[in-house]
Amino acid sequence: MKYYLIAGEASGDLHAANLMKALQKEDPEADFRFWGGDLMQQVGGTLVKHYRELAFMGFVEVAVNLKTILNNIKFCKKDIAKYKPDVIIFIDYPGFNFRIAKWARTEGFKTHYYISPQIWAWKENRIKAIKRDVDELYVILPFEKDFYEKKHDFPVHFVGHPLLDAIQQRKDISFQEFISENKLSQKPIIALLPGSRKQEISKMLKTMLKMVEKFPDYQFVIAGAPSQDRSFYEPYLHKKNVFLSMNKTYDLLSVATAALVTSGTATLETALFKVPEVVCYKGSTISYEIAKRIINLDYISLVNLIMDKEVVKELIQHEFNAKNLEQSLRNILNEENRKKLLQEYDLLAQKLGGSGASEKTAQLIVNKIR
């Protein structure tokens, strides 16, 4: 059967790639055409557009690039119509995917959504579009099932979180192997995960790197995003004890002592690797002020949202400064605090429902379209 997948960022590329592998097991004749990234391309099929061309962040940036976005939507519809897939699988990326889903449903295509858009955080009225345009929805956070079924009377499939699979399937690397590969010292590592977009990375690293002089007994390793070239990070590598590891975030987290992490999926990945973390976020003033008025959440990190309490420290906007960051980092380097945090991480993993999300979703999709 023919599968058309749309993923618009690095995390979507990872989860879509694992889903594609699982689909191949269920359907050996599976033919893929997709918007995504390198990981999906490695599985096989035809890459239509790379997510590097789609990554626009914040209200202002989206407005500036609106013409490009609309052209991409127009092109995507034509491409789907020409390919005639048995099913379209949307992976998160709601701004783009909702527009395609609305059109696809009117054209008679089967529409399956893997990884729910976070409408429980903002734009809850999008539930109308989901009910109208999505045939099947596969959710990965435990509280999402109640949100859709009890609050909005829309049946969904809770399949568990695919990060558990991605982490479980990776090949282990030792601390000595990692420092040898990356030409590092023997000092313990503090990982810096500043995000995936240029605008975001620049803003976050400016403050994160102020910690280097404050913690001379540690080396700081920046997680280079697959969406960026190594050359983009060069200006940030002039300080002593600062290094870069490109496209090896999981290896880095597996050997890190602590991490400073930009809000997003990486906050959950860091917790699942049992790394004490400080969650950081700073957007443009305009974007932040808009978001503050329309997002109705007590927390911004997935760790705290899932646990429904503050497990990891969040430093948002004006609170994200050198003084607060230093204090928060010292707190998670304290041995007693670390033990408490790791116990919370164990409970978090249990709440996520165990491994096998990709396989469960693939089985459900294939059974439905057959």
Rosetta blueprint (number, residue, H / E / L):
1 M L
2 K E
3 Y E
4 Y E
5 L E
6 I E
7 A E
8 G L
9 E L
10 A H
11 S H
12 G H
13 D H
14 L H
15 H H
16 A H
17 A H
18 N H
19 L H
20 M H
21 K H
22 A H
23 L H
24 Q H
25 K H
26 E H
27 D L
28 P L
29 E L
30 A L
31 D E
32 F E
33 R E
34 F E
35 W E
36 G E
37 G L
38 D H
39 L H
40 M H
41 Q H
42 Q H
43 V H
44 G L
45 G L
46 T E
47 L E
48 V E
49 K E
50 H E
51 Y H
52 R H
53 E H
54 L L
55 A L
56 F L
57 M L
58 G H
59 F H
60 V H
61 E H
62 V H
63 A H
64 V H
65 N L
66 L H
67 K H
68 T H
69 I H
70 L H
71 N H
72 N H
73 I H
74 K H
75 F H
76 C H
77 K H
78 K H
79 D H
80 I H
81 A H
82 K H
83 Y H
84 K L
85 P L
86 D L
87 V E
88 I E
89 I E
90 F E
91 I E
92 D L
93 Y L
94 P H
95 G H
96 F H
97 N H
98 F H
99 R H
100 I H
101 A H
102 K H
103 W H
104 A H
105 R H
106 T H
107 E L
108 G L
109 F L
110 K L
111 T E
112 H E
113 Y E
114 Y E
115 I L
116 S L
117 P L
118 Q L
119 I L
120 W L
121 A L
122 W L
123 K L
124 E H
125 N H
126 R H
127 I H
128 K H
129 A H
130 I H
131 K H
132 R H
133 D H
134 V L
135 D L
136 E E
137 L E
138 Y E
139 V E
140 I L
141 L L
142 P H
143 F H
144 E H
145 K H
146 D H
147 F H
148 Y H
149 E H
150 K H
151 K H
152 H H
153 D L
154 F L
155 P L
156 V L
157 H E
158 F E
159 V L
160 G L
161 H L
162 P H
163 L H
164 L H
165 D H
166 A H
167 I H
168 Q H
169 Q H
170 R L
171 K L
172 D L
173 I L
174 S L
175 F H
176 Q H
177 E H
178 F H
179 I H
180 S H
181 E H
182 N L
183 K L
184 L L
185 S L
186 Q L
187 K L
188 P L
189 I E
190 I E
191 A E
192 L E
193 L E
194 P L
195 G L
196 S L
197 R L
198 K H
199 Q H
200 E H
201 I H
202 S H
203 K H
204 M H
205 L H
206 K H
207 T H
208 M H
209 L H
210 K H
211 M H
212 V L
213 E L
214 K L
215 F L
216 P L
217 D L
218 Y L
219 Q E
220 F E
221 V E
222 I E
223 A E
224 G E
225 A L
226 P L
227 S L
228 Q L
229 D L
230 R H
231 S H
232 F H
233 Y H
234 E H
235 P H
236 Y H
237 L L
238 H L
239 K L
240 K L
241 N L
242 V E
243 F E
244 L E
245 S E
246 M E
247 N L
248 K L
249 T H
250 Y H
251 D H
252 L H
253 L H
254 S H
255 V H
256 A L
257 T L
258 A E
259 A E
260 L E
261 V E
262 T E
263 S L
264 G L
265 T H
266 A H
267 T H
268 L H
269 E H
270 T H
271 A H
272 L H
273 F L
274 K L
275 V L
276 P L
277 E E
278 V E
279 V E
280 C E
281 Y E
282 K L
283 G L
284 S L
285 T H
286 I H
287 S H
288 Y H
289 E H
290 I H
291 A H
292 K H
293 R H
294 I H
295 I L
296 N L
297 L L
298 D L
299 Y L
300 I L
301 S L
302 L H
303 V H
304 N H
305 L H
306 I H
307 M H
308 D L
309 K L
310 E L
311 V L
312 V L
313 K E
314 E E
315 L E
316 I E
317 Q H
318 H H
319 E H
320 F L
321 N L
322 A H
323 K H
324 N H
325 L H
326 E H
327 Q H
328 S H
329 L H
330 R H
331 N H
332 I H
333 L H
334 N L
335 E H
336 E H
337 N H
338 R H
339 K H
340 K H
341 L H
342 L H
343 Q H
344 E H
345 Y H
346 D H
347 L H
348 L H
349 A H
350 Q H
351 K H
352 L L
353 G L
354 G L
355 S L
356 G L
357 A H
358 S H
359 E H
360 K H
361 T H
362 A H
363 Q H
364 L H
365 I H
366 V H
367 N H
368 K H
369 I H
370 R L
